[in-house]
Amino acid sequence: MSTSRTRWRAPLRVGLAVAGAAALALVTSGIAEAHVTAQPGVATKGSYAKIAFRVPTESATAGTVKLEVTLPTDHPIPSVLTTPMPGWTATTTKAALNPPVETDDGKVTEAVRTITWTAQPGVRLGPGQFADFEVNLGALPDNTDSLVMPAVQTYDDGKVVNWDQTQTPGGPEPEHPAPTLRLVDGSDASGGAHDVAAAGHTMAHSAGPDTASSEGAASTGGVDNTARWLGGIGLILGALGLGLGGGAALRGRRAGRNS
């Protein structure tokens, strides 16, 4: 009897181990691939657009407490407005434009160069959470196809991550890509926006206390659609692993009886 049990227990353990490892690999890969991005990733040339800088906390122990975004000087944006965000303070710095930019409201001699969001005391984005830092930008330039806006993410343990690498066309994605906004003509804008929405990038965010953290700090967060998708695959693989293990166990029992 003991020999029969040993025969079917071993395959069952192997099936569970394989399913667990596969699910863990999928979930952790989704976390590792999270980046600071501009959402949605497309806007119309010459328009005013609301853009959100989506910031995930990738650390397993620390929380995000500061974000600094640098706007391009070669294609300055005359108007930059931030959206109030509970628990965070937004500040901007300006730089002189040479030459000045002509707008419908007249000549603009300076424009916002950096936007910085700083968490108030007791506030952070905890591990596994994200938030959207929204701005209204305009008028967007009509003489370029993209805006690269490097970002600096600061954690409450002192770690600083620079999201400032540009991707070479046709090349692999860098480790820390800079948030990039693709600019399209008006006729292409609806299609581009539809593609972004279909890819699952339009997600809601919430703000509230981080009751799960030991510090009891407030934070904002959510779950990315990609993580949900990966989690679903992990569950499916887990079920398959259980099925394989169960089948192996059944065969082991029969073999034991026959012997």
N, C-alpha and C positions, 0 to 999 in steps of 0.2 A: 504493500500500500504506500509506504514512504517513497519507494522508487517511482511509482506512478505520479504521485503529487509533485515530485521534483521535476519530472519530465514536462508537466504542463505549466508549472509556475515559472520556469526559466523563460519560455517564449513569451509569456504574458508580461513579464518584467521588461523584456527587450522591446516589445511593442509599445509599452507605456513610455519607456525612455526615449525611443525614437520620436514618438508623437510630441512629447514634451520639448525635446530639443528643437524640433522643427518649428513649433509654435513660438518658442522663445527667440529663435533666430529671426523669424519674420517680424515679431513685435519690436525687437531691439533694432533691427535694420530700419524700420520706419522712424524710430526716434533719432537714430544717428543721422538720417538724411534730412532732418528738419533744418531749415535755414531762415534767416531774416529776409523777408521778401516784400515787394511792393504789390499790393492787391487792390483791384484786379491788375493784371500785368500789362494791360493795354489801354490806351486812351487816344482821343482824336487830336490831331495836330491843330493848334490854334485855339483849342477849347479850354474851358475851366473844368477841372475834374477833381472829384474827391478820391483821394488815394489813402490807403491804410498800410502802414508799415507793420507787417505781422511778425511778432517777436516770440519765438518759443524759448522756454528755458530748457536747455539741453543737459544741464548739470543734474546729477542725482542727489546732491546735497545742498547746493547753494541756490539762491534766488536772484532774479534780475532786478536791479534797482536803478538802472540808468540806461538810456539810449540816446545816442547822438547821431544825427543824419546830416551829411554834407551834400548840399545842392551844387550842381555844376555851374562853373563861371563862364564856360564857353557858350552855354545856352542858358542865360539867366532867366529866372521866372519872376516877373514883376510883383505878383501878388501871392503871398503865402499866409494862410490862416490856419491856426490849429483848433482842434475841437477839445473843449473841456473834458478832462478825464478824471474821475474821482480818485483821490489819493496820489495824483501825479501833478507836478508843476512843469509847464512848458515854457521855455525861453528861446529866444532867437538872437542871432547876431547877424549884422548886415555888412556888406562889402560894397565899395564904390564900383559903379559900372563905367567902363571906359572902352568903347563909347557908350553914352546913355542909350536907353531903349525907348523908342516912340510907342506910346499906347493911345487908346481912345481917350484916356484921361489926361494926356499930355506926356511930357518927357520924364522918364524915370532915371534918376542918377545913382540910385543904390538899390540893392536887392538882398533878400535874406540869403545868407551863406550857410548857416548851420541852424538846425533845430535840435534842442536838447530836452528830453523828458527825464525828470528826476523824481524818484519815489519819495514821498513824504515819510517821516519816521514811522516805523511799524508797518510799512507797506512794501510789498515785493511781489514778483511773479515766481511762485514756488515751483519746485521740480514737477515736470509733467504738465505744466500750464503754459498758456500763451495769452497774448493780448494784441489788439489792433490799435495802433496809434494813428489817428486819422488827421489828415490835413486837406485843405482845399488849395489847389495849385492852378495858376493861370496868369496870363494866357500861356498855354504850353507852346513851345517853339514849333514852327512849321517848316524848318530847314534841317531837321535831323530825324532819324528813324528811331532813336532811343535816347533815354536819359539814364545815366548810371549814377546812382546815389549811394556812395559808401556809408556804412553804418558802423558804430562802435557800441558793443554791448558790454555792460559792466555788471558783475555779480557782487553779492554782499560779502563774499569771501576774498574780494580783491582781484579776482580773475577778470581779465579784459580780453574780449574776442573782437578782432577786426574783420568785418565783412566787407572787403575791399578788392577782391580779386575779380578781374574781368575774364569772361569766357571767350576763347578763340573760336571763331566760326568753324563748325565741324569738329571741334576738339572736345575732349572730355570736360565735364563740369569740374571746376576747381573746388578745393576743400571748403573755402570760405567765399562764395560768390557775393558780389555786391548786389544789393537790390536794384533791379533794372525795370524801367517802364518803357514798353514798346509803344511807339507813336505811329498811328496809321492815318490815312486820308479819311475824310468823312464817310465816303462810300464803303470803306472797309471796316468802320468802327463797330457796326452792329454785329457783323460776323465774328470779329475778334472777341467782342464781349461775350457772345454766345459760346464761343469755344472755351473761354475761361470759366463760364458758369457750368458748362457741361463737364469740365474737368474737376468740378467740385471745389473750386477755390473761393466761392462766395459763402462764407460761414459767419454765423453770429458769434459775438463775444459778450461776456458778462463780467461784472465787477462785484466783489464782495469779500468778506473776511476769509482768510485762509485758515480754517479751523483745523485742518489736518496737520499743520506745521507745529512743531514744538514751541516755536516762538510766539504762536498765536497772531502772526502778522496778517494784515489784509492783503489780498492779491486779486488779480483777475486771471481767468483761465478758461480752458475748454479742451475739447478733444477734436483733433484733426480728422477729417473724413478718411485720409489715408490710413491713419492709425486704426480707425474702425474697420476698414476694409481688410487690413492685415490681421487684425484680431479675429475677424470672421474666418479668414483662411486658416488661422491657427487652430480655431475650434474644429473646423472641418478635418484638418489633418489629425487633430487629437482623436476625433471620432474614428477616423480610418485606422489609426494606430490601435485603438481599443478593439476594433473589429478584427484586425490582423492578429492581435494577441489572443483574443477570444477564440478565433478559429484554430490557432496553434494549440491552445489549451485543450479544446475539444478533441483535436487529433491525438494529443498526448494521452488523454483519458482513454480513448478507444484503443490506442496501442497498448496501454497498460492492462486493459481488460482482456485483450486478445492474448497478451503474454501471460 
